[in-house]
Amino acid sequence: MGGLTEEQIAQFGLTVGVGGFILYMVFIIVQLARESKAGRFGTFVLFLVLGFGLLGFVAKNVIAWLLNI
């Protein structure tokens, strides 16, 4: 398929797919904060707690890239 290997296609799909999913999750957190009228501190807490899992996933990929795993 266009001279790409299965591994390259899978890596591209993972990068774009998970990146899109992360952006969508940020959108959901913003909507949740807006609809619940959380205020500044409540919005911070929502991003801290709900965004922590997303941050962990991104950190895992960055660490693997830095260690060339």
Residue pairs with C-beta under 8 A, 6 or more apart in sequence:
1 9
4 12
18 57
22 54
22 57
22 58
25 50
25 51
25 54
26 51
26 54
29 46
29 47
29 50
29 51
32 38
32 46
32 50
33 42
33 43
33 46
33 47
36 42
38 45
38 46
